[in-house]
Amino acid sequence: MSHPLHKRVGSSISLLNSERTKVLLDNACCENLEDIEVHNISLFFNEKSNSSKLCNVDALILHDEKVKIIIEIDESNSSPNNIFGKFLTSAFSNLYQYNDKKISIPEKSVLFIQVVETSKYPLNSKRAAKLRLIEKRIQQKQIGIIKEYALLTDNEITQLNSFIVKFIEEN
């Protein structure tokens, strides 16, 4: 399956990879990116086990070995159930672990970004208004590890890195 939006996001945020900032990507987000860690990015509740695994995310950004950014990309399903579901499962996680790397995620410490494909909808579609309503509602509720929330459409990807850099600098 082709994932053009995932690859656009992966390509964009990979530019942020540095000595202090590590960009981790799911396989769907990667296309020949050097120096980027690529694997399933699983989030857990308290411990790494099948029974405590809550979700896999599309991208994770570490800064100074702390989880700072979680990114979910929705190319095919931007229903409210899917958007809220991805947000909530990530919000209630508190652990990222891969191989020997184990990082606890404190409450209200992460920027959660959802990137949603909207180009397939007609220009007069009510989808954009619904997405802004969802974004505003989630922003009013800081839950679990989430400190800030942003929902970007595929047309707003150029703003993605500035959101990330600003959050890391301020937190």
C-alpha positions as CSV (number, residue, x, y, z in Angstrom):
1,M,0.0,0.0,0.0
2,S,1.3,3.4,-0.9
3,H,1.3,6.1,1.8
4,P,2.2,9.4,0.0
5,L,1.1,11.7,2.9
6,H,3.0,9.5,5.4
7,K,6.1,9.9,3.2
8,R,5.6,13.7,2.9
9,V,5.4,14.1,6.7
10,G,8.4,11.7,7.2
11,S,10.5,13.6,4.7
12,S,9.6,16.9,6.3
13,I,10.2,16.0,10.0
14,S,13.4,14.1,9.2
15,L,15.0,17.5,8.6
16,L,14.8,18.0,12.3
17,N,17.0,15.1,13.2
18,S,20.1,16.2,15.1
19,E,22.4,15.3,17.9
20,R,19.8,16.3,20.5
21,T,16.6,15.7,18.5
22,K,15.9,12.2,17.2
23,V,13.1,11.5,14.7
24,L,11.7,8.0,14.8
25,L,9.4,6.9,12.0
26,D,7.1,4.0,11.2
27,N,7.9,2.2,8.0
28,A,5.0,3.9,6.2
29,C,6.7,7.3,6.7
30,C,10.1,6.4,5.3
31,E,11.6,6.4,1.9
32,N,15.4,6.3,1.8
33,L,15.9,8.6,4.7
34,E,19.4,8.5,6.2
35,D,20.2,8.6,9.9
36,I,16.5,8.0,10.8
37,E,15.4,5.2,13.1
38,V,12.7,3.3,11.4
39,H,10.5,0.6,13.2
40,N,7.1,0.1,14.7
41,I,6.7,2.8,17.3
42,S,4.7,1.3,20.2
43,L,3.4,3.1,23.2
44,F,2.6,1.3,26.4
45,F,0.9,1.7,29.8
46,N,3.4,1.2,32.6
47,E,5.4,-1.7,31.1
48,K,6.3,-3.2,27.8
49,S,4.0,-6.2,27.3
50,N,1.3,-7.3,24.8
51,S,-1.4,-6.7,27.5
52,S,-0.2,-3.1,28.1
53,K,0.5,-2.0,24.5
54,L,-1.9,0.7,23.7
55,C,-1.0,1.8,20.1
56,N,1.6,2.2,17.4
57,V,2.1,5.8,16.2
58,D,3.4,7.0,12.9
59,A,6.2,9.2,14.3
60,L,7.8,10.1,17.6
61,I,10.3,12.8,18.2
62,L,12.7,12.6,21.2
63,H,14.6,15.7,22.4
64,D,17.3,15.2,25.0
65,E,16.1,11.6,25.3
66,K,12.6,12.7,26.3
67,V,9.4,12.0,24.3
68,K,8.3,15.4,23.1
69,I,6.2,14.9,19.9
70,I,3.8,12.2,18.8
71,I,2.5,12.3,15.2
72,E,-0.4,10.4,13.7
73,I,-1.2,10.6,10.0
74,D,-4.7,9.8,8.7
75,E,-4.8,9.3,4.9
76,S,-7.9,7.2,4.6
77,N,-10.0,7.6,7.7
78,S,-10.6,11.1,9.1
79,S,-13.8,10.2,11.0
80,P,-14.3,11.6,14.4
81,N,-14.1,8.1,15.9
82,N,-10.6,7.6,14.3
83,I,-9.3,11.0,15.3
84,F,-10.5,10.9,18.9
85,G,-9.4,7.2,19.2
86,K,-5.9,7.8,18.1
87,F,-5.6,10.8,20.4
88,L,-7.0,9.0,23.4
89,T,-4.9,5.8,23.1
90,S,-1.7,7.9,22.9
91,A,-2.9,10.2,25.7
92,F,-3.3,7.3,28.1
93,S,0.1,5.8,27.3
94,N,3.1,6.6,29.5
95,L,6.0,4.6,28.2
96,Y,7.9,4.3,25.0
97,Q,10.2,1.3,24.8
98,Y,12.2,-0.2,21.9
99,N,14.9,-2.8,22.5
100,D,17.1,-1.4,25.3
101,K,15.6,2.1,25.1
102,K,12.9,2.7,27.8
103,I,11.5,6.2,28.3
104,S,8.8,7.1,30.7
105,I,6.5,9.9,29.5
106,P,5.3,12.3,32.2
107,E,1.8,13.7,32.3
108,K,1.2,16.8,30.2
109,S,4.6,16.8,28.5
110,V,3.9,16.0,24.8
111,L,2.7,17.8,21.7
112,F,0.3,15.5,19.8
113,I,-0.1,16.3,16.1
114,Q,-2.6,14.7,13.8
115,V,-2.1,15.2,10.0
116,V,-5.3,14.5,8.1
117,E,-5.8,14.0,4.3
118,T,-8.5,16.4,3.1
119,S,-7.6,16.9,-0.6
120,K,-10.0,14.1,-1.7
121,Y,-13.0,16.0,-0.4
122,P,-14.8,18.6,-2.5
123,L,-14.0,22.3,-1.9
124,N,-17.5,23.0,-0.5
125,S,-17.3,20.0,1.9
126,K,-18.1,20.4,5.6
127,R,-15.1,18.3,6.5
128,A,-12.7,21.2,7.2
129,A,-15.2,22.8,9.6
130,K,-15.7,19.5,11.4
131,L,-12.0,19.0,11.7
132,R,-11.5,22.5,13.2
133,L,-14.4,21.7,15.7
134,I,-12.7,18.5,16.7
135,E,-9.3,20.3,17.1
136,K,-10.8,23.0,19.3
137,R,-12.6,20.4,21.5
138,I,-9.4,18.4,22.0
139,Q,-7.4,21.5,22.7
140,Q,-9.8,22.3,25.6
141,K,-9.0,18.9,27.2
142,Q,-5.4,18.2,28.3
143,I,-5.5,14.5,29.1
144,G,-2.8,12.2,30.2
145,I,0.6,12.9,28.6
146,I,-0.8,15.5,26.2
147,K,0.1,19.1,26.9
148,E,-0.8,20.5,23.5
149,Y,-2.7,19.3,20.4
150,A,-2.7,20.4,16.8
151,L,-4.6,19.1,13.8
152,L,-3.1,19.9,10.4
153,T,-4.5,19.1,7.0
154,D,-2.4,17.8,4.1
155,N,-2.4,21.4,2.8
156,E,-0.8,22.7,6.1
157,I,2.3,20.4,6.2
158,T,4.5,23.4,5.6
159,Q,3.6,24.5,9.2
160,L,4.5,21.1,10.7
161,N,8.2,21.7,11.5
162,S,7.6,25.2,13.0
163,F,5.0,23.7,15.4
164,I,7.5,21.1,16.5
165,V,10.5,23.5,16.9
166,K,8.4,26.0,18.8
167,F,7.1,23.3,21.2
168,I,10.5,21.9,21.8
169,E,12.0,25.4,22.4
170,E,9.3,26.3,24.9
171,N,9.2,23.0,26.7
